[in-house]
């Protein structure tokens, strides 16, 4: 039984509105300026607010009222796609393909889309694909041979951590599931919760990078609404002290935390055109190992991710920026 509350919404009946929005999208914004493209989509939705279809209105209501932790969106169609990339496009060369316009539109109902300069070269619509030379890398979305452990996106850069992230599945011939989970205070022993709530942990962005870290944080913290806020980027990327009186205090708590996550896990095997919205502060997510070796590189798994801000501090930074690309003070 999972602690994560997920809703499924079918937007098949909303296709006409999204097709119309895509048709209105100006060609001049198709390349090189994702921020301007997203701002145009937001403006178009506002201009046609009275024509929003029931499914899209429901999406907006879900996030406005914080009804669920995850939303699985079905019923979207995809046109013919370009080949799956094998390297990352720099921002100035990035294309905003027409198949992304519904992704932007639906994401904008959850909050403000943004990117960060230290992730995916500053791309707002961040491509996720198996990358040549990364197959055996265990702590990267570009890897594939191993499970990508539970984590919250952007948690190491605490001042730009997204409130929500969205995944838009473009290809998934390998049928690699995305999984997610959460814990409640009652899932943990009193000692384990106390240890995990102790602000002594260091979170690494990469196992072999001792510079890009978030120091002196709890793994679990209680927010103003009584919900747990999770700071985690996989068990291999957590460092903690070893008290002389109880050297296993933090390692035991972390193992109990991981077991609680495994007990409460849910999986979604996203199909092309489907989207997943996840509360990035309440849930941790990951991806199961998969094999693309039998496929041509152009047909391999391809998802696109967008970060969403809802809290006023983060949305203010986005509004003040010129391009919706934020720089974290935690990026060394």
N, C-alpha and C positions, 0 to 999 in steps of 0.2 A: 504494500500500500504506500503510495507516494504522498509526500507532504505538498507537492507542487500541484496547484490547481490550474488545469489547462482547458481552454475552450477551443472548439473547432468552428470556424465560420466559412461558409461556402459563398464565394462572391461571383458565382456563375451569372446571376441575374444583374450584376453590376458591370458586366463587361462593356455594355454600350457606352456608359459614362467614361470608362477608362480608355476605350478606343477613341472617343471624341477628344479627350484630353490629349492623348498621344498625337492625334492628327493636328491639333492646334499648336503643339510644341514647335517653336521656331528652329529652323535648320541651323541658324547661326550659333545656337547654343549646343550643338551636337558634339563639339570638341573643345577641350582645353579649359573649360571653366565650369566645374561641377557646382560651385557655390551659386553662380548666377542661374544655372539650370534649375537647381532646387528652389531658389527664391521665386523663379517664374512659376514653377508648379504650385508652390504654396499660394501665390497670388491668384492663379487661375482657379484653384479650389475655392478660395474665398469669394471670387467673383461669381462662381456657379454654386454657391452654398445651397441655394434653394432647390437645386436640381440633384443634390446628392442622393444616391439610392439607399435603400434600407440597410444593406450590408455595410456600406461605408459609414453610414451614420452610427451603426452599432459598433464599428471599430473605434470610432472617436469616443463613444460613450464608455467603452471598456477601459480605456486608458485614463480618461478624465476621472472616472470613479474608482480606479484601481480595483476592478472587480476580480481579476485573475492574475496569475503569475506568468502565464504563457498563452499565446494564441497561435493556433495552427490554421493558416489560411489556405483554402482550396478553391478550385474553380477558375484559376487564371490560366490563360492560354499563352503560348510562346510562338513567335514567328521563327523563321529559320535563323539560326545563330551562327556567329563567326566561330572559328576554331577556339577550343579551350586554350588560354594563354599558358606559356611556360616560363615567362619572366614578367616582371612588373612594369607597367607603363608609368613613366613619370607624369606628374600632374599636367605639365604643359602639353603633353601628347595624348592625354587620356581622352577616350571617346565616351560620350554619353549615348549609348545605343538606345534605340527606341524601345527595346524590350525592358529597359530600366525605368521608363517613365511611370508605369503602374506601381513599381516598387517604391519610387520616390513619393508618389501620391499617397499610397497607403501608409507609408512610414510617417509622412507629415501629419497624419491624424493622431499619431502617438506623441509628438513633440517636435523639437527642432533637430534636424540632421546636421552632423558636423564630422570633421576629420581631425586627426592630430598629426603633427609634422614628423613624429618619431615612429609612426606606424604606417606601413605600406606606402612610404614616400609621400605622405600627406594626402593620399587619396581618400575621398569621402565614401565613394562606392568601392569598397575594398574587395578585390578578387581573392578567392580561396580555391586553390587547386594543388594537385600533387606536382611538386617542382623537381626537375631533374637535379640529382645530387642530394636531395633532402629525404629520400625514402626512409632511411634508417634514423632520421632525427626524431627523437621522442618528444621534444618540447616545442614543436612547431606545427602550425596548421598546414604547412607545406609538406610535412612528412605523411607517411601512409602505412608503414610496416608495423607500427605499434599504436595502441590506443593513445589518444591525446587526452590527458588526465583532466579531471574536474578543474575548472577555473572560471574566474570572472574576467571578462574582457577589460583590458586597460587598467586593472586594479593597481599595478605598480606605479602608474602615473596618477596619484590620488586626486589631483586637482582637475583632471580632465576625464575621469572615469565615467563612462556613459551610464545613464539610468536604465536604458533599454537598448537592446541591439536587435536588428532584424537580419534574417538570412533568407535570400531568394535563391531557390534551387534552379539552376539552368541545365545541369546535367548530373546524373547520378546512376550511370549504367552499372557501376560497381555495387550499388545498393548499400552504401555505407551509412549506418544510422548515426544520427545526432542524439546524444543522451543528455539528460539534465536531472538535477535533484536539489533538495534542500534539507535542512535540519531544523527541528524545533528544540527549544531548551529542554523539553522533557525527553528528547531522544538521547540526551547525554547525562552521564553521572554528574553529581554536583562538583566533584573534584575536577573532572574533565572540562566542564563548562568554565569553571573558575580559571583553569590554566589557559584555555583557549581565549578567554576574555582578557588575559593579562597582556598589556601592550609592550611585549618584549620580543616579538617575532620580526624577522626580516623576510621580505618576499622578494625573490629574484625574478627578473624578466626571463633570463635564460640561465640554465644551470652553469654554463661556463663563463658567465659575465658577472663578476663581483662588483661592478661599478653601477650598473643600472638596477637599483634596488629601492625598495620602500622599507624604511627602518622603523622599529619601535611601534608596531601596530598590533592590535588584537586580531586573531583569526575570526572571532565572532564578536559583534557588538550589537547592542539593542538600540534601535532607532527611536524617534519620538512617538511612533505609533505602536511600540512594543514588539515590532518584528525584528528578526535577526538580520543584520547586515554582515555579509560574508566577505572577508578579505583573503583570497586564496588563489594561487596560480599553479596548483598541483603539488603533491606531497614532496616531490624531489626538489622543489624550489623554495621550501620553507627552511629557515635557519632559526635557532633558538638557543638560549643558554642551557647549561646543565648544572642546576643547583647542587652543591656538595651534599646537602641533606637528603636530596631526592633526585639523583641524576636522570631518572627516567620520567620525571614529572611531565614534561612537555611532549616527549616522543610518545608516551602512552596515550596522552590526550589526543594527539594528532591521529593515532591509529584508531581510536574510538570514533573520532570525527569522520574518518574515511569509511569506516564500517557503517555508520549511520547514513552516509551518502549512498553507499552501495545498496543498502536495504531499501531506500526510498526512491531508487532511480526509475525514470521513465525514458522511453526511446521513441523517436520519430524518424521514420525512414522517408525523408523528403523526396518527392517526385518533381520532375521538371514543371515549373510554373508555380509550385507551392511555396509558401513563405512561413517562417516561424518567427514570432515576436517573443522575446524573453526578458523578464525583469532581471537586469544584470546585478542588482544588489541583493536580491532575495534568493536567486537560483544560481547554481554553478552548472556549467555544461561541459561537454566534451564530445569526442568523436571516436567511433570504433575503428580499428585497423581495417584496411582494405587493400586489394591488389588490383593495380591498373596495368600490369605488365602485358596483359593479353590485348590491350587496346592501343590503337593509334593515339599518339599524344593529343591530337586535336579533338578526340572524343572522350577524354578523361573527365572525372568529376569536376564540377565547376559551380561554386556558390558565390553570391555577392552579399557582402555584409555592410550594413549602415549603422553607425552609432547615433543614438537619440538622446537628447537632453530634455529633462522635464523640470529639474530644480532651478530656482530663480538665479542662483549664483552662476551656474553653467550657461543658462540661456542668455544671461547678461553678457558674458564673455563672447558668445557667438554673435550677438547683436552688434557688439563693438568691433568685431573683427571685420576685415574687408572681404575675406574669402571663405569664412566658416572653418578655417584650419587653425587649430589652437596649438600653442606651445606649452608644454608642461615644465614647471620649475623642477620637477623630479627627474627629468631626463638629463643625465650627466654627460 
